[in-house]
Amino acid sequence: MEHGNEVDHPDALSPATAISVFIRWLDAVAPVRRDRVVWAWGADYDFPILTPYIDLRGPLDMPWHFHQQRCARTIWKIAFPEHPSPVRPHNAIGDVRSTVLNVHEAYAVFSVGLKQQAPPATSPPPLRSATDSGAMLPGR
């Protein structure tokens, strides 16, 4: 897979720098690698795209093992078998926000045991800016 290192935006980071910043953030919020669980909306899509960019860092350990990867699409379907998957935003930040919200909604169903409950019609929480602790996170 060929990866470009040119980014056409004055504030953009190179892919190698962006992945290094992301992994430093991940190490800060989840320092014990064996305890990490990493979610994507479709494990067969995001992880194969992300892995070669992680490899740009050189011969360092992966930030998680294959068995720590989770598919949010699967947990959604188990929690809401009668509801179609929500429409995904077509940008990285929107997709992350929606995935986090959808995983939380699914866990809420499991915690009360209502498998047929309709998904809430809430909006994802606002994100803090990248300059607040160096990461885009749901607002508190």
Summary of the structure (lengths in Angstrom):
residues: 140
radius of gyration: 16.5
end to end distance: 37.9
largest distance: 48.6
contacts: 307
relative contact order: 0.12
helix: 43%
strand: 6%
